[in-house]
Amino acid sequence: MSNNVDSMLEAVSKKLGITPQRLKEAMQKGDLSIALENMPEKDAKKLKSILGNPEVIKKMMNSAKAQELKKSMNK
């Protein structure tokens, strides 16, 4: 399980141009501004619109993948 999460963090961090550790720390703090720093403007707008919709966030946070990620980050 942890290997999948590490792989996911690695892939996302590469796309964002940051280290996996920096991404993990930002996620643990709830600071998503790090994701917006290097993100193309079009994608940043999409992310902001998602973050502004509590129902979408609730569905995402209740997904199995999100629960798995949360468990692995709390270790």
PDB file of N, CA, C, O and CB in Angstrom:
ATOM      1  N   MET A   1       0.832  -1.190   0.000  1.00  0.00           N
ATOM      2  CA  MET A   1       0.000   0.000   0.000  1.00  0.00           C
ATOM      3  C   MET A   1       0.873   1.247   0.000  1.00  0.00           C
ATOM      4  O   MET A   1       0.655   2.139  -0.820  1.00  0.00           O
ATOM      5  CB  MET A   1      -0.945   0.002   1.210  1.00  0.00           C
ATOM      6  N   SER A   2       1.834   1.335   0.876  1.00  0.00           N
ATOM      7  CA  SER A   2       2.691   2.508   0.966  1.00  0.00           C
ATOM      8  C   SER A   2       3.453   2.742  -0.326  1.00  0.00           C
ATOM      9  O   SER A   2       3.689   3.886  -0.714  1.00  0.00           O
ATOM     10  CB  SER A   2       3.662   2.362   2.120  1.00  0.00           C
ATOM     11  N   ASN A   3       3.840   1.658  -0.996  1.00  0.00           N
ATOM     12  CA  ASN A   3       4.567   1.775  -2.248  1.00  0.00           C
ATOM     13  C   ASN A   3       3.719   2.487  -3.302  1.00  0.00           C
ATOM     14  O   ASN A   3       4.236   3.293  -4.075  1.00  0.00           O
ATOM     15  CB  ASN A   3       4.992   0.392  -2.748  1.00  0.00           C
ATOM     16  N   ASN A   4       2.410   2.188  -3.334  1.00  0.00           N
ATOM     17  CA  ASN A   4       1.507   2.855  -4.270  1.00  0.00           C
ATOM     18  C   ASN A   4       1.418   4.342  -3.980  1.00  0.00           C
ATOM     19  O   ASN A   4       1.413   5.161  -4.898  1.00  0.00           O
ATOM     20  CB  ASN A   4       0.118   2.228  -4.210  1.00  0.00           C
ATOM     21  N   VAL A   5       1.348   4.688  -2.712  1.00  0.00           N
ATOM     22  CA  VAL A   5       1.259   6.088  -2.312  1.00  0.00           C
ATOM     23  C   VAL A   5       2.558   6.803  -2.649  1.00  0.00           C
ATOM     24  O   VAL A   5       2.540   7.926  -3.154  1.00  0.00           O
ATOM     25  CB  VAL A   5       0.947   6.211  -0.804  1.00  0.00           C
ATOM     26  N   ASP A   6       3.676   6.161  -2.375  1.00  0.00           N
ATOM     27  CA  ASP A   6       4.970   6.761  -2.701  1.00  0.00           C
ATOM     28  C   ASP A   6       5.084   6.996  -4.200  1.00  0.00           C
ATOM     29  O   ASP A   6       5.585   8.033  -4.635  1.00  0.00           O
ATOM     30  CB  ASP A   6       6.123   5.867  -2.213  1.00  0.00           C
ATOM     31  N   SER A   7       4.624   6.042  -4.982  1.00  0.00           N
ATOM     32  CA  SER A   7       4.652   6.176  -6.439  1.00  0.00           C
ATOM     33  C   SER A   7       3.770   7.333  -6.887  1.00  0.00           C
ATOM     34  O   SER A   7       4.133   8.091  -7.787  1.00  0.00           O
ATOM     35  CB  SER A   7       4.197   4.871  -7.112  1.00  0.00           C
ATOM     36  N   MET A   8       2.616   7.462  -6.255  1.00  0.00           N
ATOM     37  CA  MET A   8       1.696   8.538  -6.601  1.00  0.00           C
ATOM     38  C   MET A   8       2.290   9.900  -6.225  1.00  0.00           C
ATOM     39  O   MET A   8       2.212  10.851  -7.004  1.00  0.00           O
ATOM     40  CB  MET A   8       0.342   8.331  -5.898  1.00  0.00           C
ATOM     41  N   LEU A   9       2.875   9.988  -5.049  1.00  0.00           N
ATOM     42  CA  LEU A   9       3.515  11.239  -4.631  1.00  0.00           C
ATOM     43  C   LEU A   9       4.661  11.603  -5.567  1.00  0.00           C
ATOM     44  O   LEU A   9       4.840  12.770  -5.916  1.00  0.00           O
ATOM     45  CB  LEU A   9       4.030  11.124  -3.189  1.00  0.00           C
ATOM     46  N   GLU A  10       5.427  10.608  -5.966  1.00  0.00           N
ATOM     47  CA  GLU A  10       6.543  10.824  -6.890  1.00  0.00           C
ATOM     48  C   GLU A  10       6.049  11.370  -8.224  1.00  0.00           C
ATOM     49  O   GLU A  10       6.607  12.330  -8.757  1.00  0.00           O
ATOM     50  CB  GLU A  10       7.317   9.517  -7.111  1.00  0.00           C
ATOM     51  N   ALA A  11       5.003  10.754  -8.757  1.00  0.00           N
ATOM     52  CA  ALA A  11       4.471  11.185 -10.053  1.00  0.00           C
ATOM     53  C   ALA A  11       3.901  12.600  -9.989  1.00  0.00           C
ATOM     54  O   ALA A  11       4.156  13.417 -10.874  1.00  0.00           O
ATOM     55  CB  ALA A  11       3.392  10.215 -10.528  1.00  0.00           C
ATOM     56  N   VAL A  12       3.138  12.885  -8.950  1.00  0.00           N
ATOM     57  CA  VAL A  12       2.533  14.212  -8.816  1.00  0.00           C
ATOM     58  C   VAL A  12       3.610  15.268  -8.586  1.00  0.00           C
ATOM     59  O   VAL A  12       3.551  16.356  -9.159  1.00  0.00           O
ATOM     60  CB  VAL A  12       1.513  14.229  -7.659  1.00  0.00           C
ATOM     61  N   SER A  13       4.577  14.950  -7.761  1.00  0.00           N
ATOM     62  CA  SER A  13       5.625  15.930  -7.477  1.00  0.00           C
ATOM     63  C   SER A  13       6.441  16.256  -8.722  1.00  0.00           C
ATOM     64  O   SER A  13       6.854  17.400  -8.912  1.00  0.00           O
ATOM     65  CB  SER A  13       6.544  15.415  -6.376  1.00  0.00           C
ATOM     66  N   LYS A  14       6.675  15.260  -9.569  1.00  0.00           N
ATOM     67  CA  LYS A  14       7.394  15.515 -10.819  1.00  0.00           C
ATOM     68  C   LYS A  14       6.606  16.473 -11.702  1.00  0.00           C
ATOM     69  O   LYS A  14       7.173  17.389 -12.298  1.00  0.00           O
ATOM     70  CB  LYS A  14       7.663  14.199 -11.570  1.00  0.00           C
ATOM     71  N   LYS A  15       5.295  16.257 -11.782  1.00  0.00           N
ATOM     72  CA  LYS A  15       4.458  17.139 -12.602  1.00  0.00           C
ATOM     73  C   LYS A  15       4.452  18.559 -12.058  1.00  0.00           C
ATOM     74  O   LYS A  15       4.372  19.522 -12.820  1.00  0.00           O
ATOM     75  CB  LYS A  15       3.028  16.605 -12.673  1.00  0.00           C
ATOM     76  N   LEU A  16       4.536  18.687 -10.733  1.00  0.00           N
ATOM     77  CA  LEU A  16       4.501  20.005 -10.114  1.00  0.00           C
ATOM     78  C   LEU A  16       5.884  20.641 -10.018  1.00  0.00           C
ATOM     79  O   LEU A  16       6.002  21.831  -9.729  1.00  0.00           O
ATOM     80  CB  LEU A  16       3.889  19.910  -8.739  1.00  0.00           C
ATOM     81  N   GLY A  17       6.920  19.859 -10.256  1.00  0.00           N
ATOM     82  CA  GLY A  17       8.279  20.395 -10.193  1.00  0.00           C
ATOM     83  C   GLY A  17       8.779  20.614  -8.784  1.00  0.00           C
ATOM     84  O   GLY A  17       9.543  21.546  -8.534  1.00  0.00           O
ATOM     85  N   ILE A  18       8.354  19.758  -7.848  1.00  0.00           N
ATOM     86  CA  ILE A  18       8.790  19.849  -6.457  1.00  0.00           C
ATOM     87  C   ILE A  18       9.185  18.448  -5.983  1.00  0.00           C
ATOM     88  O   ILE A  18       8.961  17.457  -6.678  1.00  0.00           O
ATOM     89  CB  ILE A  18       7.664  20.459  -5.547  1.00  0.00           C
ATOM     90  N   THR A  19       9.771  18.386  -4.795  1.00  0.00           N
ATOM     91  CA  THR A  19      10.162  17.083  -4.267  1.00  0.00           C
ATOM     92  C   THR A  19       8.948  16.381  -3.653  1.00  0.00           C
ATOM     93  O   THR A  19       8.016  17.041  -3.192  1.00  0.00           O
ATOM     94  CB  THR A  19      11.291  17.236  -3.218  1.00  0.00           C
ATOM     95  N   PRO A  20       8.958  15.055  -3.646  1.00  0.00           N
ATOM     96  CA  PRO A  20       7.858  14.325  -3.010  1.00  0.00           C
ATOM     97  C   PRO A  20       7.696  14.699  -1.531  1.00  0.00           C
ATOM     98  O   PRO A  20       6.576  14.786  -1.028  1.00  0.00           O
ATOM     99  CB  PRO A  20       8.088  12.820  -3.141  1.00  0.00           C
ATOM    100  N   GLN A  21       8.808  14.915  -0.848  1.00  0.00           N
ATOM    101  CA  GLN A  21       8.746  15.275   0.575  1.00  0.00           C
ATOM    102  C   GLN A  21       8.070  16.633   0.764  1.00  0.00           C
ATOM    103  O   GLN A  21       7.262  16.802   1.677  1.00  0.00           O
ATOM    104  CB  GLN A  21      10.163  15.300   1.188  1.00  0.00           C
ATOM    105  N   ARG A  22       8.394  17.592  -0.088  1.00  0.00           N
ATOM    106  CA  ARG A  22       7.780  18.926   0.013  1.00  0.00           C
ATOM    107  C   ARG A  22       6.279  18.833  -0.259  1.00  0.00           C
ATOM    108  O   ARG A  22       5.482  19.498   0.403  1.00  0.00           O
ATOM    109  CB  ARG A  22       8.449  19.920  -0.984  1.00  0.00           C
ATOM    110  N   LEU A  23       5.900  18.015  -1.224  1.00  0.00           N
ATOM    111  CA  LEU A  23       4.488  17.820  -1.535  1.00  0.00           C
ATOM    112  C   LEU A  23       3.766  17.176  -0.352  1.00  0.00           C
ATOM    113  O   LEU A  23       2.681  17.616   0.030  1.00  0.00           O
ATOM    114  CB  LEU A  23       4.327  16.951  -2.799  1.00  0.00           C
ATOM    115  N   LYS A  24       4.359  16.152   0.220  1.00  0.00           N
ATOM    116  CA  LYS A  24       3.748  15.460   1.358  1.00  0.00           C
ATOM    117  C   LYS A  24       3.568  16.409   2.535  1.00  0.00           C
ATOM    118  O   LYS A  24       2.517  16.407   3.175  1.00  0.00           O
ATOM    119  CB  LYS A  24       4.601  14.254   1.778  1.00  0.00           C
ATOM    120  N   GLU A  25       4.583  17.219   2.826  1.00  0.00           N
ATOM    121  CA  GLU A  25       4.496  18.175   3.929  1.00  0.00           C
ATOM    122  C   GLU A  25       3.391  19.198   3.678  1.00  0.00           C
ATOM    123  O   GLU A  25       2.633  19.533   4.588  1.00  0.00           O
ATOM    124  CB  GLU A  25       5.841  18.889   4.127  1.00  0.00           C
ATOM    125  N   ALA A  26       3.302  19.686   2.455  1.00  0.00           N
ATOM    126  CA  ALA A  26       2.268  20.664   2.112  1.00  0.00           C
ATOM    127  C   ALA A  26       0.882  20.047   2.262  1.00  0.00           C
ATOM    128  O   ALA A  26      -0.040  20.698   2.753  1.00  0.00           O
ATOM    129  CB  ALA A  26       2.468  21.184   0.674  1.00  0.00           C
ATOM    130  N   MET A  27       0.734  18.800   1.841  1.00  0.00           N
ATOM    131  CA  MET A  27      -0.556  18.118   1.951  1.00  0.00           C
ATOM    132  C   MET A  27      -0.940  17.920   3.410  1.00  0.00           C
ATOM    133  O   MET A  27      -2.104  18.074   3.777  1.00  0.00           O
ATOM    134  CB  MET A  27      -0.514  16.766   1.228  1.00  0.00           C
ATOM    135  N   GLN A  28       0.044  17.576   4.242  1.00  0.00           N
ATOM    136  CA  GLN A  28      -0.234  17.361   5.654  1.00  0.00           C
ATOM    137  C   GLN A  28      -0.669  18.663   6.331  1.00  0.00           C
ATOM    138  O   GLN A  28      -1.462  18.638   7.273  1.00  0.00           O
ATOM    139  CB  GLN A  28       0.998  16.783   6.356  1.00  0.00           C
ATOM    140  N   LYS A  29      -0.160  19.783   5.861  1.00  0.00           N
ATOM    141  CA  LYS A  29      -0.525  21.090   6.403  1.00  0.00           C
ATOM    142  C   LYS A  29      -1.815  21.629   5.784  1.00  0.00           C
ATOM    143  O   LYS A  29      -2.400  22.593   6.279  1.00  0.00           O
ATOM    144  CB  LYS A  29       0.608  22.080   6.177  1.00  0.00           C
ATOM    145  N   GLY A  30      -2.245  20.994   4.699  1.00  0.00           N
ATOM    146  CA  GLY A  30      -3.424  21.490   3.995  1.00  0.00           C
ATOM    147  C   GLY A  30      -3.109  22.697   3.127  1.00  0.00           C
ATOM    148  O   GLY A  30      -4.007  23.457   2.763  1.00  0.00           O
ATOM    149  N   ASP A  31      -1.836  22.876   2.794  1.00  0.00           N
ATOM    150  CA  ASP A  31      -1.387  24.018   1.997  1.00  0.00           C
ATOM    151  C   ASP A  31      -1.255  23.608   0.538  1.00  0.00           C
ATOM    152  O   ASP A  31      -0.254  23.009   0.142  1.00  0.00           O
ATOM    153  CB  ASP A  31      -0.042  24.567   2.529  1.00  0.00           C
ATOM    154  N   LEU A  32      -2.255  23.929  -0.251  1.00  0.00           N
ATOM    155  CA  LEU A  32      -2.227  23.553  -1.654  1.00  0.00           C
ATOM    156  C   LEU A  32      -1.632  24.631  -2.545  1.00  0.00           C
ATOM    157  O   LEU A  32      -1.575  24.460  -3.763  1.00  0.00           O
ATOM    158  CB  LEU A  32      -3.611  23.228  -2.117  1.00  0.00           C
ATOM    159  N   SER A  33      -1.189  25.736  -1.963  1.00  0.00           N
ATOM    160  CA  SER A  33      -0.588  26.794  -2.772  1.00  0.00           C
ATOM    161  C   SER A  33       0.657  26.288  -3.490  1.00  0.00           C
ATOM    162  O   SER A  33       1.012  26.791  -4.555  1.00  0.00           O
ATOM    163  CB  SER A  33      -0.239  28.004  -1.899  1.00  0.00           C
ATOM    164  N   ILE A  34       1.314  25.298  -2.909  1.00  0.00           N
ATOM    165  CA  ILE A  34       2.496  24.711  -3.537  1.00  0.00           C
ATOM    166  C   ILE A  34       2.138  24.091  -4.891  1.00  0.00           C
ATOM    167  O   ILE A  34       2.932  24.125  -5.831  1.00  0.00           O
ATOM    168  CB  ILE A  34       3.125  23.648  -2.612  1.00  0.00           C
ATOM    169  N   ALA A  35       0.949  23.535  -4.973  1.00  0.00           N
ATOM    170  CA  ALA A  35       0.508  22.915  -6.223  1.00  0.00           C
ATOM    171  C   ALA A  35       0.232  23.974  -7.282  1.00  0.00           C
ATOM    172  O   ALA A  35       0.403  23.723  -8.475  1.00  0.00           O
ATOM    173  CB  ALA A  35      -0.746  22.062  -5.989  1.00  0.00           C
ATOM    174  N   LEU A  36      -0.184  25.128  -6.859  1.00  0.00           N
ATOM    175  CA  LEU A  36      -0.537  26.188  -7.797  1.00  0.00           C
ATOM    176  C   LEU A  36       0.681  26.935  -8.332  1.00  0.00           C
ATOM    177  O   LEU A  36       0.606  27.566  -9.386  1.00  0.00           O
ATOM    178  CB  LEU A  36      -1.475  27.162  -7.134  1.00  0.00           C
ATOM    179  N   GLU A  37       1.804  26.870  -7.613  1.00  0.00           N
ATOM    180  CA  GLU A  37       3.000  27.624  -7.980  1.00  0.00           C
ATOM    181  C   GLU A  37       3.479  27.345  -9.403  1.00  0.00           C
ATOM    182  O   GLU A  37       3.724  28.274 -10.173  1.00  0.00           O
ATOM    183  CB  GLU A  37       4.107  27.314  -7.014  1.00  0.00           C
ATOM    184  N   ASN A  38       3.608  26.087  -9.744  1.00  0.00           N
ATOM    185  CA  ASN A  38       4.173  25.707 -11.037  1.00  0.00           C
ATOM    186  C   ASN A  38       3.138  25.150 -12.005  1.00  0.00           C
ATOM    187  O   ASN A  38       3.476  24.683 -13.093  1.00  0.00           O
ATOM    188  CB  ASN A  38       5.259  24.694 -10.835  1.00  0.00           C
ATOM    189  N   MET A  39       1.896  25.205 -11.605  1.00  0.00           N
ATOM    190  CA  MET A  39       0.827  24.641 -12.417  1.00  0.00           C
ATOM    191  C   MET A  39       0.435  25.609 -13.534  1.00  0.00           C
ATOM    192  O   MET A  39       0.374  26.819 -13.320  1.00  0.00           O
ATOM    193  CB  MET A  39      -0.393  24.306 -11.542  1.00  0.00           C
ATOM    194  N   PRO A  40       0.171  25.074 -14.717  1.00  0.00           N
ATOM    195  CA  PRO A  40      -0.337  25.945 -15.795  1.00  0.00           C
ATOM    196  C   PRO A  40      -1.614  26.661 -15.341  1.00  0.00           C
ATOM    197  O   PRO A  40      -2.411  26.105 -14.585  1.00  0.00           O
ATOM    198  CB  PRO A  40      -0.615  25.116 -17.088  1.00  0.00           C
ATOM    199  N   GLU A  41      -1.794  27.881 -15.803  1.00  0.00           N
ATOM    200  CA  GLU A  41      -2.920  28.703 -15.353  1.00  0.00           C
ATOM    201  C   GLU A  41      -4.271  28.010 -15.541  1.00  0.00           C
ATOM    202  O   GLU A  41      -5.141  28.088 -14.674  1.00  0.00           O
ATOM    203  CB  GLU A  41      -2.921  30.022 -16.097  1.00  0.00           C
ATOM    204  N   LYS A  42      -4.437  27.337 -16.670  1.00  0.00           N
ATOM    205  CA  LYS A  42      -5.699  26.631 -16.958  1.00  0.00           C
ATOM    206  C   LYS A  42      -5.977  25.579 -15.886  1.00  0.00           C
ATOM    207  O   LYS A  42      -7.098  25.471 -15.387  1.00  0.00           O
ATOM    208  CB  LYS A  42      -5.648  25.962 -18.360  1.00  0.00           C
ATOM    209  N   ASP A  43      -4.948  24.807 -15.538  1.00  0.00           N
ATOM    210  CA  ASP A  43      -5.108  23.769 -14.525  1.00  0.00           C
ATOM    211  C   ASP A  43      -5.325  24.368 -13.138  1.00  0.00           C
ATOM    212  O   ASP A  43      -6.105  23.842 -12.345  1.00  0.00           O
ATOM    213  CB  ASP A  43      -3.888  22.854 -14.512  1.00  0.00           C
ATOM    214  N   ALA A  44      -4.637  25.464 -12.850  1.00  0.00           N
ATOM    215  CA  ALA A  44      -4.799  26.135 -11.558  1.00  0.00           C
ATOM    216  C   ALA A  44      -6.234  26.628 -11.390  1.00  0.00           C
ATOM    217  O   ALA A  44      -6.801  26.530 -10.302  1.00  0.00           O
ATOM    218  CB  ALA A  44      -3.808  27.315 -11.429  1.00  0.00           C
ATOM    219  N   LYS A  45      -6.817  27.150 -12.451  1.00  0.00           N
ATOM    220  CA  LYS A  45      -8.213  27.612 -12.391  1.00  0.00           C
ATOM    221  C   LYS A  45      -9.153  26.443 -12.115  1.00  0.00           C
ATOM    222  O   LYS A  45     -10.098  26.576 -11.338  1.00  0.00           O
ATOM    223  CB  LYS A  45      -8.613  28.314 -13.709  1.00  0.00           C
ATOM    224  N   LYS A  46      -8.895  25.291 -12.753  1.00  0.00           N
ATOM    225  CA  LYS A  46      -9.726  24.106 -12.526  1.00  0.00           C
ATOM    226  C   LYS A  46      -9.632  23.668 -11.067  1.00  0.00           C
ATOM    227  O   LYS A  46     -10.643  23.374 -10.430  1.00  0.00           O
ATOM    228  CB  LYS A  46      -9.298  22.950 -13.462  1.00  0.00           C
ATOM    229  N   LEU A  47      -8.407  23.629 -10.548  1.00  0.00           N
ATOM    230  CA  LEU A  47      -8.207  23.207  -9.167  1.00  0.00           C
ATOM    231  C   LEU A  47      -8.907  24.166  -8.205  1.00  0.00           C
ATOM    232  O   LEU A  47      -9.550  23.727  -7.251  1.00  0.00           O
ATOM    233  CB  LEU A  47      -6.707  23.125  -8.842  1.00  0.00           C
ATOM    234  N   LYS A  48      -8.787  25.455  -8.448  1.00  0.00           N
ATOM    235  CA  LYS A  48      -9.448  26.440  -7.587  1.00  0.00           C
ATOM    236  C   LYS A  48     -10.964  26.271  -7.614  1.00  0.00           C
ATOM    237  O   LYS A  48     -11.626  26.422  -6.587  1.00  0.00           O
ATOM    238  CB  LYS A  48      -9.074  27.860  -8.017  1.00  0.00           C
ATOM    239  N   SER A  49     -11.516  25.956  -8.791  1.00  0.00           N
ATOM    240  CA  SER A  49     -12.967  25.776  -8.873  1.00  0.00           C
ATOM    241  C   SER A  49     -13.398  24.530  -8.114  1.00  0.00           C
ATOM    242  O   SER A  49     -14.463  24.517  -7.497  1.00  0.00           O
ATOM    243  CB  SER A  49     -13.419  25.686 -10.339  1.00  0.00           C
ATOM    244  N   ILE A  50     -12.584  23.485  -8.155  1.00  0.00           N
ATOM    245  CA  ILE A  50     -12.885  22.265  -7.399  1.00  0.00           C
ATOM    246  C   ILE A  50     -12.811  22.544  -5.906  1.00  0.00           C
ATOM    247  O   ILE A  50     -13.673  22.117  -5.138  1.00  0.00           O
ATOM    248  CB  ILE A  50     -11.912  21.127  -7.781  1.00  0.00           C
ATOM    249  N   LEU A  51     -11.770  23.264  -5.504  1.00  0.00           N
ATOM    250  CA  LEU A  51     -11.595  23.569  -4.082  1.00  0.00           C
ATOM    251  C   LEU A  51     -12.702  24.473  -3.556  1.00  0.00           C
ATOM    252  O   LEU A  51     -12.973  24.490  -2.356  1.00  0.00           O
ATOM    253  CB  LEU A  51     -10.240  24.224  -3.847  1.00  0.00           C
ATOM    254  N   GLY A  52     -13.333  25.213  -4.435  1.00  0.00           N
ATOM    255  CA  GLY A  52     -14.421  26.087  -4.037  1.00  0.00           C
ATOM    256  C   GLY A  52     -15.768  25.385  -3.988  1.00  0.00           C
ATOM    257  O   GLY A  52     -16.785  26.021  -3.709  1.00  0.00           O
ATOM    258  N   ASN A  53     -15.793  24.081  -4.255  1.00  0.00           N
ATOM    259  CA  ASN A  53     -17.041  23.320  -4.278  1.00  0.00           C
ATOM    260  C   ASN A  53     -16.996  22.247  -3.187  1.00  0.00           C
ATOM    261  O   ASN A  53     -16.413  21.183  -3.395  1.00  0.00           O
ATOM    262  CB  ASN A  53     -17.277  22.676  -5.681  1.00  0.00           C
ATOM    263  N   PRO A  54     -17.603  22.514  -2.031  1.00  0.00           N
ATOM    264  CA  PRO A  54     -17.537  21.568  -0.912  1.00  0.00           C
ATOM    265  C   PRO A  54     -18.070  20.174  -1.226  1.00  0.00           C
ATOM    266  O   PRO A  54     -17.565  19.189  -0.687  1.00  0.00           O
ATOM    267  CB  PRO A  54     -18.293  22.119   0.241  1.00  0.00           C
ATOM    268  N   GLU A  55     -19.072  20.075  -2.081  1.00  0.00           N
ATOM    269  CA  GLU A  55     -19.634  18.759  -2.402  1.00  0.00           C
ATOM    270  C   GLU A  55     -18.630  17.894  -3.165  1.00  0.00           C
ATOM    271  O   GLU A  55     -18.518  16.694  -2.912  1.00  0.00           O
ATOM    272  CB  GLU A  55     -20.919  18.916  -3.226  1.00  0.00           C
ATOM    273  N   VAL A  56     -17.910  18.500  -4.087  1.00  0.00           N
ATOM    274  CA  VAL A  56     -16.895  17.766  -4.847  1.00  0.00           C
ATOM    275  C   VAL A  56     -15.778  17.314  -3.911  1.00  0.00           C
ATOM    276  O   VAL A  56     -15.314  16.177  -3.993  1.00  0.00           O
ATOM    277  CB  VAL A  56     -16.323  18.641  -5.996  1.00  0.00           C
ATOM    278  N   ILE A  57     -15.356  18.193  -3.039  1.00  0.00           N
ATOM    279  CA  ILE A  57     -14.288  17.856  -2.094  1.00  0.00           C
ATOM    280  C   ILE A  57     -14.735  16.715  -1.184  1.00  0.00           C
ATOM    281  O   ILE A  57     -13.961  15.796  -0.912  1.00  0.00           O
ATOM    282  CB  ILE A  57     -13.890  19.094  -1.250  1.00  0.00           C
ATOM    283  N   LYS A  58     -15.970  16.771  -0.719  1.00  0.00           N
ATOM    284  CA  LYS A  58     -16.483  15.718   0.161  1.00  0.00           C
ATOM    285  C   LYS A  58     -16.453  14.369  -0.548  1.00  0.00           C
ATOM    286  O   LYS A  58     -16.035  13.371   0.038  1.00  0.00           O
ATOM    287  CB  LYS A  58     -17.916  16.047   0.623  1.00  0.00           C
ATOM    288  N   LYS A  59     -16.890  14.332  -1.795  1.00  0.00           N
ATOM    289  CA  LYS A  59     -16.874  13.084  -2.562  1.00  0.00           C
ATOM    290  C   LYS A  59     -15.445  12.577  -2.746  1.00  0.00           C
ATOM    291  O   LYS A  59     -15.181  11.381  -2.615  1.00  0.00           O
ATOM    292  CB  LYS A  59     -17.545  13.286  -3.934  1.00  0.00           C
ATOM    293  N   MET A  60     -14.534  13.488  -3.048  1.00  0.00           N
ATOM    294  CA  MET A  60     -13.139  13.091  -3.258  1.00  0.00           C
ATOM    295  C   MET A  60     -12.527  12.551  -1.972  1.00  0.00           C
ATOM    296  O   MET A  60     -11.830  11.537  -2.001  1.00  0.00           O
ATOM    297  CB  MET A  60     -12.315  14.278  -3.776  1.00  0.00           C
ATOM    298  N   MET A  61     -12.772  13.206  -0.855  1.00  0.00           N
ATOM    299  CA  MET A  61     -12.177  12.798   0.416  1.00  0.00           C
ATOM    300  C   MET A  61     -12.738  11.470   0.914  1.00  0.00           C
ATOM    301  O   MET A  61     -12.079  10.767   1.681  1.00  0.00           O
ATOM    302  CB  MET A  61     -12.401  13.871   1.462  1.00  0.00           C
ATOM    303  N   ASN A  62     -13.939  11.124   0.487  1.00  0.00           N
ATOM    304  CA  ASN A  62     -14.544   9.855   0.902  1.00  0.00           C
ATOM    305  C   ASN A  62     -14.189   8.698  -0.021  1.00  0.00           C
ATOM    306  O   ASN A  62     -14.592   7.561   0.223  1.00  0.00           O
ATOM    307  CB  ASN A  62     -16.041   9.999   0.966  1.00  0.00           C
ATOM    308  N   SER A  63     -13.439   8.982  -1.079  1.00  0.00           N
ATOM    309  CA  SER A  63     -13.067   7.914  -1.998  1.00  0.00           C
ATOM    310  C   SER A  63     -12.065   6.965  -1.340  1.00  0.00           C
ATOM    311  O   SER A  63     -11.357   7.347  -0.407  1.00  0.00           O
ATOM    312  CB  SER A  63     -12.479   8.499  -3.294  1.00  0.00           C
ATOM    313  N   ALA A  64     -12.012   5.753  -1.825  1.00  0.00           N
ATOM    314  CA  ALA A  64     -11.103   4.742  -1.272  1.00  0.00           C
ATOM    315  C   ALA A  64      -9.647   5.178  -1.411  1.00  0.00           C
ATOM    316  O   ALA A  64      -8.850   4.980  -0.494  1.00  0.00           O
ATOM    317  CB  ALA A  64     -11.315   3.389  -1.971  1.00  0.00           C
ATOM    318  N   LYS A  65      -9.296   5.769  -2.550  1.00  0.00           N
ATOM    319  CA  LYS A  65      -7.906   6.205  -2.769  1.00  0.00           C
ATOM    320  C   LYS A  65      -7.515   7.296  -1.773  1.00  0.00           C
ATOM    321  O   LYS A  65      -6.406   7.282  -1.239  1.00  0.00           O
ATOM    322  CB  LYS A  65      -7.719   6.719  -4.216  1.00  0.00           C
ATOM    323  N   ALA A  66      -8.417   8.235  -1.524  1.00  0.00           N
ATOM    324  CA  ALA A  66      -8.130   9.313  -0.577  1.00  0.00           C
ATOM    325  C   ALA A  66      -7.950   8.758   0.830  1.00  0.00           C
ATOM    326  O   ALA A  66      -7.068   9.202   1.564  1.00  0.00           O
ATOM    327  CB  ALA A  66      -9.255  10.363  -0.593  1.00  0.00           C
ATOM    328  N   GLN A  67      -8.767   7.805   1.205  1.00  0.00           N
ATOM    329  CA  GLN A  67      -8.652   7.183   2.532  1.00  0.00           C
ATOM    330  C   GLN A  67      -7.325   6.433   2.662  1.00  0.00           C
ATOM    331  O   GLN A  67      -6.685   6.471   3.712  1.00  0.00           O
ATOM    332  CB  GLN A  67      -9.837   6.219   2.785  1.00  0.00           C
ATOM    333  N   GLU A  68      -6.923   5.758   1.597  1.00  0.00           N
ATOM    334  CA  GLU A  68      -5.646   5.040   1.601  1.00  0.00           C
ATOM    335  C   GLU A  68      -4.488   6.017   1.752  1.00  0.00           C
ATOM    336  O   GLU A  68      -3.560   5.769   2.522  1.00  0.00           O
ATOM    337  CB  GLU A  68      -5.480   4.214   0.311  1.00  0.00           C
ATOM    338  N   LEU A  69      -4.539   7.125   1.022  1.00  0.00           N
ATOM    339  CA  LEU A  69      -3.493   8.143   1.097  1.00  0.00           C
ATOM    340  C   LEU A  69      -3.439   8.739   2.495  1.00  0.00           C
ATOM    341  O   LEU A  69      -2.355   8.923   3.048  1.00  0.00           O
ATOM    342  CB  LEU A  69      -3.731   9.249   0.051  1.00  0.00           C
ATOM    343  N   LYS A  70      -4.579   9.039   3.064  1.00  0.00           N
ATOM    344  CA  LYS A  70      -4.641   9.615   4.407  1.00  0.00           C
ATOM    345  C   LYS A  70      -4.017   8.679   5.432  1.00  0.00           C
ATOM    346  O   LYS A  70      -3.237   9.113   6.279  1.00  0.00           O
ATOM    347  CB  LYS A  70      -6.091   9.923   4.791  1.00  0.00           C
ATOM    348  N   LYS A  71      -4.357   7.400   5.356  1.00  0.00           N
ATOM    349  CA  LYS A  71      -3.803   6.412   6.288  1.00  0.00           C
ATOM    350  C   LYS A  71      -2.278   6.350   6.174  1.00  0.00           C
ATOM    351  O   LYS A  71      -1.573   6.302   7.182  1.00  0.00           O
ATOM    352  CB  LYS A  71      -4.413   5.019   6.020  1.00  0.00           C
ATOM    353  N   SER A  72      -1.783   6.352   4.948  1.00  0.00           N
ATOM    354  CA  SER A  72      -0.342   6.219   4.762  1.00  0.00           C
ATOM    355  C   SER A  72       0.409   7.470   5.229  1.00  0.00           C
ATOM    356  O   SER A  72       1.551   7.374   5.679  1.00  0.00           O
ATOM    357  CB  SER A  72      -0.029   5.942   3.295  1.00  0.00           C
ATOM    358  N   MET A  73      -0.218   8.627   5.126  1.00  0.00           N
ATOM    359  CA  MET A  73       0.436   9.874   5.522  1.00  0.00           C
ATOM    360  C   MET A  73       0.436  10.045   7.034  1.00  0.00           C
ATOM    361  O   MET A  73       1.239  10.813   7.564  1.00  0.00           O
ATOM    362  CB  MET A  73      -0.253  11.066   4.865  1.00  0.00           C
ATOM    363  N   ASN A  74      -0.433   9.356   7.729  1.00  0.00           N
ATOM    364  CA  ASN A  74      -0.509   9.456   9.180  1.00  0.00           C
ATOM    365  C   ASN A  74       0.432   8.489   9.885  1.00  0.00           C
ATOM    366  O   ASN A  74       0.474   8.446  11.114  1.00  0.00           O
ATOM    367  CB  ASN A  74      -1.920   9.210   9.634  1.00  0.00           C
ATOM    368  N   LYS A  75       1.180   7.720   9.119  1.00  0.00           N
ATOM    369  CA  LYS A  75       2.105   6.735   9.725  1.00  0.00           C
ATOM    370  C   LYS A  75       3.369   7.407  10.184  1.00  0.00           C
ATOM    371  O   LYS A  75       4.261   6.746  10.716  1.00  0.00           O
ATOM    372  CB  LYS A  75       2.447   5.613   8.734  1.00  0.00           C
TER     373      LYS A  75
END
